Each structure stands twice: as structure tokens, then as C-alpha cells.
Amino acid sequence: MSSPQPSTTRRLVILRHAEAAPAAASDHDRDLTPDGRAAAAAAGRWLAAEQHVPSAALVSDALRTRRTWEELAAAAGWLDVPVEHAAPLYSAGPETALDMVRGTDVDVATLVLVGHNPTVASLAHLLHDGQGNERAAVRMTQGYPPAAVTVLACPVPWAEVAWGGCRLVDFHLAGA
């Protein structure tokens, strides 16, 4: 009798940064508002409660995305999760973001990607296979505000993730 093969399903958590201050010395340097910090922490608590625990995080190097990750990770108790602050995510389109996901180490079971709109909303919509959580799919089509979180199950190794290839697990509005 053969033993069952380990599951290749990966979890991809896509998060738009929380509410940012309207101005700073540069767009790249915009920090979170107090409400943004609270929403990022709420997203972390929700992800932890739902047991979507990351093995790694891919975060734009902009201040607002780094701060979103810091607040989220602190609230969830994920202070030891390896983080890559990726400059290309700051201005990436969905294709570049997907390429970055595809470059994720094979040992990462759950990846959190923290980025900017319209990229993160497009990435979530384009990866969604039209199946899974119907209620979440409806909510996701109604907008992707700051601190919105999409959780996708991807049944293939990261290098093989493709458009329409992941199942929608949940969509959460942490800032609502």
C-alpha cells in the first residue's frame, strides 16, 4: 500500500496596504494613518484566527506597505516570518507581481503579498478560477479598498501558478 502524497496546495494571501496618509515628501514615503494602522492590525488578527499563517511575505518597499506588514505581523504574532521588501512591487503590474509569486521558494506553504492597487486587485481577480467561496467573490467584485485581503488556494507549485489557476478561499475587508 502506498502512502498518500503530500498536498501541493499553496495559500496566497493578497493584501492591499492599509489607509495611507495623503501626502509625504514622496509617494514612496507615505506612512499609514492611525485608522490604517488599526486596519492592518485587524487584518493580522483575522488571518491568524482563520489560521492563514504565512511561511514568507513579499512586501513592496514603500513605507505604507512595510508598515502594513509590520502592524499585521505584530497583531498576528508573526514576528519571525521571513520578509522580502521588493522594490519592483511598488510599481508592478499584475504580470510582474505574478512573476514574483512564481519565484517563491518551493518550501513556502503560505505566502502573503502586500502591495498596491490596482495591481493587487487585478492579481486577485486574474488568479481566481471562478470557483470557491461565492460570497467572497461577490464582495471582491464590489471593490478592493485599503486593507482588503484575498485568500487563494493554489493547487500547484509556485512556479506553475497561472491566471485562473487558484481557488478563492475568502475575501475580507479589514478596514470596514
N, C-alpha and C positions, 0 to 999 in steps of 0.2 A: 504494500500500500504506500503510495507516495504522499509526502506531506504537502499541505497547501502552500502555494507560492505566496510570498508577501505581496501585499497590495501596492500598486504603483500610484495610487491616487494621491495627488498633492493638493494642498489647500493654498489658494492665492487670495489674500486679503488686500483689496484695493481701497485706499483711503485718500480722500481729498483733504488737504490741510484744513485745519480749523480756521475760524474767522481771524483775519489779519487786520492790523492797523491800516488805515487808509493811506498813510504816507510814511516815508523814511528817507534817508539820504539817497537810497536807490531802491528799486523794486525788490531786488535780491535781499535787501536788509530789513524788509518789513517784518516786524515781530507779531505775535498773536495779541489780540485784545484779551482782557480778563475773561470775557464770555468765551472766547476761543480756547483759552487755557482750560476752562471748565468743561467745554465740549470735548476737547481732546482727552481729558481725564475720564469723562463719561464713556467715550468710545473704548478706552482701555478696560474699564470695568465691565462693559458689556461683552467685549471679546473674551475676557478672562472667564466671565460667568458662562459663556457659551462654549468654553473650552477650545477656542481657536488660538492655541498657544504657538507662537512662531518659533522657528528654528533660526531664522535670519530676517533682517529687514533691509530693504533697499529704499533709501530716502533721498529726495532731492537735496542738494546742498544749500538751498535758500534757507534763510533764518526761520521763516514761518513753518516750513516742513520739518526742519530739525527740531524746532520747539514742539510741534505737534507730536512727533515721535517721543520726545523726552517726557511730555506730560502723559501720553498714552502709556508708555512703558512703566513709568513710575506708579501710575494708578493700578496697572495690571500686575505689578511685581516682576517685570521682565527686564531688570536692570543688567542682566548678563547676556542678553541676546546680541549676537554679533550684528553690527550695523555698518552698511556701506553708504556713505554720503556721496551720492553720484551726481556730479555736475551736469551730465547730459540730461538728467530727468528734469532739470529746470526749464528747458525749452523744448523738450522732446515731444514729438507727435506719438500717436499710438503705435506706429510701426517700430520706432526706436525703443519705446517702453517695452514692447513685446520682445524685441531682441535682447533687452537687458534681462527680462524674465527668463528667456531661453538660456541665458548664460549662467543661471543659478546652479550652484553645486548640486550634484545628484543626491547628496545626503540630506538636503533641506526638505523636510516634510511639509512645512507651512512657511510661506513667505509673505511678509507684509510689505506692500509697496505704498509709500506715502509720496504723493505728487500733487500736481496742479490740474485745474480744469483749463481747457476742455479735454486734455489728454486722458485723465483718469476716468471720466465718464465714458469717453469713446472706447477706451480699452475694455472697461467692464461690459459695455454693450456688445462690442465686437467679439469678445471671447465667449459670451453667453450663448449656449446652444439652443435656446428657446424652450428648454425643459427645466424641470426642477420646481422651485418654490414660486408658484404663480402669483401669490400675493406680493412677494418681494419684487417680482418682475414688474408688476403694475406700479408699485411705489417707485421703482428705479426709473421708469419712464416719465414720472412726474417731476423730475429734476434731480440734480446732484449738487446740493448745497454744501457749504463748508462742513467738514467733519462727517460727511456721508461715507458709509462703509459698505462695500460689496464683498461677499464671501463666495468664492467659486471653488468647486471640486474639479480638478483636472486629472483625468484618468491615465495620463501618460507622463513619462519623464519630462522635466522642464524643457529640455532641448527640443521636444516634439510638440509643445503646446502650440495650437493653431487657432485661427479665427473660428468661432463657432464650436470650439472643442471642449468647453468646460461647462459644467452644470451649475446653475445658480442655486446656492445653498441659502443665502439670506441677504437682505439689504436693510441697513439700519441708519437712522438719522440721529446721530449723537447730539447734534446741536438743536434739535427740535424740542 
